[in-house]
Amino acid sequence: MINHEELNLSNHDVLEMYRLMLTARRVDERMWLLNRAGKIPFVVSCQGQEAQQVGAAFALDRNKDYSAPYYRDLGVVLTLGMTVKELMLQAYAKAEDPNSGGRQMPGHFGSKRLRMISGSSPVTTQVPHAVGVALACQMNNESALSFVTLGEGSSNQGDFHEGANFAAVHKLPVIIMIENNQYAISVPLKKQVACERLSDRAIGYGMYGETVDGNNPLAVYKVVKEAAERARNGDGPSLIEAISYRLTPHSSDDDDRTYRSQEEVDEAKEQDGLKTFRQYLFDHQILTEAVETKLEDEIKAEIDEATDYAESAPYPSPDTLFDGVYQ
């Protein structure tokens, strides 16, 4: 694993990256429990993808850059400033939910405060939206960029190709990151694409492309940081493919036992970014048993408080049903 000091990241920085990864995992686990208890309607899991999500978002300027996360991106939105309480409010679809006021499905992130574009249920629509934001940044001579994520299955949709082509033609400051978790619902990667690397598609658009180990947050940070520098320097967009593995079913309504073996999942767990990065921090004496225990206790307390708050918060009033709806 690349050394964090080579990336000008401090011990505090990488410990914060781990805290965010761990928080995303623990929030996700809590949401699964709440779903199985009948308290929240739906979960689309981030487990196995936290390393690439946190590593990428950590490389952005959280004071000026824009983002268009996809539905698994707990790690991205936490790193960009969304709180655990806000995530629980959206999971419970409560009136205080800052993402949509309880109107969107869980995982449809959006925040004006955080310059985060609201998501839509049809997959990949966020790519042309993010490209449009990048065009606005270019026209306004801003130094900001747009960062958008999607799954590898979504990269076969027309919106992806149209957005990527437009971004390349106009040399827009946008980073498109494919979170390749090996499965588009029940379809494995080998049945989705014939190319060896999804980043190879960048050649056809005329933009920079790179594939990176998505289980290594430091490697993802480096690649996205370099892409951000190119975007701000006027060198156009980048297509990043981060490879990991989806450790859970596609969603809380999916039974992944019908299309993959438990042995395959167990083998992938050995390469889980949360596990390997934890070991890296222990090896560098940044993380200790005492520090880890303190982190776990603090995260659990934060999640407990957020869960209790969201559960008792009011639902939206029926009178607001048509607010924000074009009629």
C-alpha positions in Angstrom: 0.0 0.0 0.0 1.3 3.5 -0.9 2.6 5.4 2.1 0.3 8.3 3.2 3.3 10.6 3.9 4.2 10.4 0.2 0.8 12.0 -0.4 1.3 14.8 2.1 -1.3 13.2 4.4 -0.7 13.4 8.1 -1.4 10.7 10.6 -4.4 12.6 11.7 -5.6 12.7 8.1 -5.5 9.0 7.6 -7.0 8.3 11.0 -9.9 10.6 10.0 -10.2 8.6 6.7 -10.5 5.4 8.7 -13.1 7.0 11.1 -15.2 8.0 8.1 -14.9 4.5 6.5 -15.8 2.9 9.8 -18.8 5.3 10.4 -20.1 4.5 6.9 -19.9 0.7 7.7 -21.6 1.0 11.1 -24.4 3.3 9.8 -25.0 0.8 6.9 -25.1 -2.1 9.4 -27.6 -0.2 11.6 -29.8 0.5 8.6 -29.9 -3.2 7.7 -31.1 -4.0 11.3 -33.7 -1.2 11.1 -34.9 -2.5 7.8 -35.2 -6.1 9.0 -37.1 -4.8 12.1 -39.6 -3.1 9.8 -38.6 0.4 10.8 -37.2 1.7 7.5 -38.4 0.7 4.0 -35.2 0.1 2.0 -31.4 -0.2 2.1 -28.9 0.0 -0.7 -25.6 -0.9 0.9 -22.1 0.6 0.7 -20.3 -2.3 2.4 -17.1 -3.1 0.6 -16.9 0.3 -1.2 -16.2 2.6 1.7 -12.4 2.8 0.9 -12.9 4.2 -2.6 -15.7 6.5 -1.5 -13.8 8.1 1.4 -10.5 8.2 -0.5 -12.1 10.0 -3.4 -14.1 12.5 -1.5 -11.2 13.3 0.8 -9.3 14.5 -2.3 -11.9 17.1 -3.2 -12.2 20.7 -2.0 -15.1 20.5 0.4 -15.6 24.2 0.4 -16.2 24.7 -3.3 -16.5 21.5 -5.4 -19.8 20.0 -6.4 -20.8 16.3 -6.3 -23.4 14.0 -7.7 -23.2 10.8 -5.6 -25.0 7.6 -6.4 -27.1 5.6 -4.0 -24.4 3.6 -2.4 -22.2 6.6 -1.5 -22.5 6.7 2.3 -18.8 7.2 2.5 -18.8 10.0 0.0 -21.6 12.0 1.6 -20.2 11.6 5.1 -16.8 12.8 4.0 -18.4 15.8 2.3 -20.1 16.8 5.4 -23.5 15.1 5.7 -24.2 14.0 9.3 -25.3 10.7 10.7 -28.5 12.3 11.9 -29.2 13.6 8.4 -28.7 10.1 7.0 -31.0 8.6 9.5 -33.7 11.2 8.8 -33.5 10.3 5.1 -33.7 6.6 5.9 -36.8 7.1 8.0 -38.2 9.5 5.4 -38.9 12.2 8.0 -39.9 15.8 7.4 -36.5 17.1 8.6 -34.7 15.0 6.0 -32.4 17.6 4.3 -32.1 15.4 1.2 -35.7 15.6 0.1 -37.9 16.3 3.1 -38.9 12.6 3.2 -40.0 12.5 -0.5 -37.1 10.4 -2.0 -36.2 6.8 -1.6 -33.3 6.1 0.8 -29.9 6.7 -0.8 -31.2 9.5 -3.0 -28.7 12.1 -1.6 -28.8 15.8 -2.2 -27.8 18.9 -0.3 -27.7 22.5 -1.3 -25.6 23.2 1.8 -23.0 20.8 0.6 -23.3 21.6 -3.2 -24.6 18.0 -3.7 -26.9 17.5 -6.7 -30.1 15.6 -5.9 -30.2 12.1 -7.2 -32.9 10.4 -9.4 -34.1 6.8 -9.4 -33.2 6.0 -13.0 -29.6 5.0 -12.9 -26.9 7.2 -14.5 -29.0 10.4 -14.8 -26.5 12.0 -12.4 -23.7 11.9 -15.0 -25.1 14.5 -17.5 -26.3 16.5 -14.5 -22.8 16.6 -13.1 -21.4 17.4 -16.5 -23.8 20.3 -16.8 -22.6 21.7 -13.4 -19.0 21.4 -14.7 -20.0 23.4 -17.8 -21.4 26.1 -15.5 -18.2 26.1 -13.5 -16.2 26.6 -16.8 -18.5 29.3 -18.1 -18.3 31.2 -14.7 -14.5 30.8 -14.6 -14.8 29.1 -11.2 -11.9 26.9 -10.0 -14.5 24.4 -8.7 -15.1 21.0 -10.3 -17.8 18.4 -10.4 -17.4 14.9 -9.1 -19.9 12.1 -10.0 -20.0 8.4 -9.2 -21.9 5.5 -10.6 -21.8 1.7 -10.6 -20.1 -0.3 -13.4 -23.6 -1.5 -14.6 -24.7 2.1 -15.0 -21.6 2.7 -17.2 -23.5 0.8 -20.0 -26.3 3.3 -20.0 -26.7 6.0 -22.7 -26.5 8.9 -20.1 -23.0 7.8 -19.2 -21.8 7.9 -22.8 -23.5 11.2 -23.7 -22.3 12.9 -20.5 -18.7 11.6 -20.9 -18.5 12.6 -24.6 -19.8 16.1 -24.0 -17.4 16.6 -21.1 -14.5 15.5 -23.2 -15.4 17.6 -26.2 -15.7 20.8 -24.1 -12.8 19.8 -21.7 -15.0 20.3 -18.7 -13.8 20.1 -15.1 -15.5 16.9 -14.1 -14.3 13.6 -12.5 -16.4 10.6 -13.4 -15.7 7.7 -11.0 -17.0 4.2 -11.7 -17.3 2.2 -8.5 -16.8 -1.3 -10.0 -18.2 -3.6 -7.4 -18.4 -6.6 -9.8 -22.2 -6.9 -10.0 -25.0 -5.0 -11.7 -27.7 -6.4 -9.4 -27.4 -10.1 -10.4 -25.3 -9.7 -13.5 -21.5 -10.3 -13.0 -19.0 -8.0 -14.7 -18.0 -10.6 -17.3 -21.6 -10.6 -18.6 -21.8 -6.8 -18.7 -18.7 -5.7 -20.7 -16.1 -7.2 -23.0 -13.4 -4.7 -22.4 -10.6 -5.5 -19.9 -10.9 -2.2 -18.0 -13.8 0.2 -18.0 -11.3 3.1 -17.9 -10.2 2.1 -21.4 -13.4 3.7 -22.6 -11.8 7.0 -21.9 -9.7 6.6 -25.0 -12.8 6.7 -27.2 -14.0 10.0 -25.6 -10.6 11.6 -25.7 -10.1 12.0 -21.9 -7.8 10.7 -19.3 -8.6 7.3 -17.9 -7.2 5.2 -15.1 -8.1 2.0 -13.1 -7.2 1.9 -9.4 -7.5 -0.5 -6.5 -10.8 0.6 -4.9 -9.9 -1.3 -1.7 -7.0 1.1 -1.1 -8.2 4.6 0.0 -4.7 6.1 -0.4 -4.4 4.9 -4.0 -7.9 6.3 -4.8 -7.0 9.6 -3.1 -3.9 9.9 -5.2 -5.7 9.3 -8.5 -8.6 11.6 -7.7 -6.3 14.3 -6.4 -4.4 14.3 -9.6 -7.6 14.3 -11.6 -8.8 17.3 -9.7 -5.5 19.2 -10.4 -6.0 18.5 -14.1 -9.6 19.7 -14.0 -8.6 22.9 -12.3 -5.8 23.5 -14.7 -8.1 23.3 -17.7 -7.0 19.9 -18.9 -10.5 18.5 -19.0 -12.3 15.5 -17.5 -11.1 12.2 -16.1 -12.6 8.7 -16.0 -11.6 6.7 -12.9 -12.5 3.1 -12.4 -12.2 2.0 -8.8 -12.4 -1.8 -8.3 -13.8 -3.4 -5.2 -16.5 -5.9 -4.3 -20.1 -5.6 -3.1 -20.2 -7.5 0.2 -23.9 -7.4 0.6 -26.9 -8.2 -1.6 -27.8 -5.5 -4.1 -30.4 -4.1 -1.8 -32.5 -5.2 1.1 -35.0 -6.7 -1.4 -32.3 -8.8 -3.1 -31.3 -12.4 -2.4 -27.7 -12.7 -3.7 -27.5 -16.4 -3.0 -29.3 -17.0 -6.3 -26.4 -15.7 -8.3 -23.1 -16.0 -6.3 -21.7 -18.3 -3.8 -20.9 -17.7 -0.1 -17.4 -18.8 -0.8 -16.9 -16.0 -3.3 -18.2 -13.4 -0.9 -16.0 -14.8 2.0 -12.9 -14.6 -0.2 -13.7 -11.0 -1.1 -14.0 -10.1 2.5 -10.3 -10.8 3.0 -9.6 -7.9 0.6 -12.2 -5.5 2.2 -10.7 -2.0 2.2 -11.9 -1.4 5.8 -9.9 -4.5 7.0 -6.7 -3.8 5.0 -6.6 -0.1 5.8 -7.1 -0.9 9.5 -4.1 -3.2 9.3 -2.1 -0.5 7.5 -2.8 2.0 10.4 -1.9 -0.6 13.0 1.4 -1.4 11.1 2.2 2.4 11.2 1.3 2.6 14.9 -1.4 5.2 14.0 -4.3 3.0 15.2 -4.1 1.1 18.5 -6.6 -1.1 20.3 -7.4 1.8 22.7 -7.9 4.3 19.8 -10.1 1.8 17.9 -12.2 1.1 21.0 -12.7 4.8 21.5 -13.7 5.3 17.9 -16.2 2.4 18.0 -17.8 3.8 21.2 -18.1 7.3 19.8 -19.5 6.1 16.5 -22.0 3.8 18.2 -23.1 6.7 20.5 -23.6 9.0 17.5 -25.6 6.4 15.6 -27.7 5.6 18.6 -28.6 9.2 19.2 -29.3 9.8 15.5 -31.5 6.7 15.3 -33.5 7.7 18.4 -33.9 11.3 17.0 -35.0 10.1 13.5 -37.5 7.5 14.8 -39.3 10.1 17.0 -39.2 12.9 14.4 -42.4 13.8 12.6 -43.3 12.6 9.1 -44.0 15.3 6.4 -47.5 16.8 6.5 -49.8 15.7 3.8 -50.3 19.4 3.0 -46.8 19.5 1.6 -47.4 16.7 -0.9 -47.1 18.9 -3.9 -44.3 21.2 -2.7 -41.5 21.3 -5.2 -43.5 19.4 -7.8 -44.0 21.0 -11.3 -47.7 21.1 -12.1 
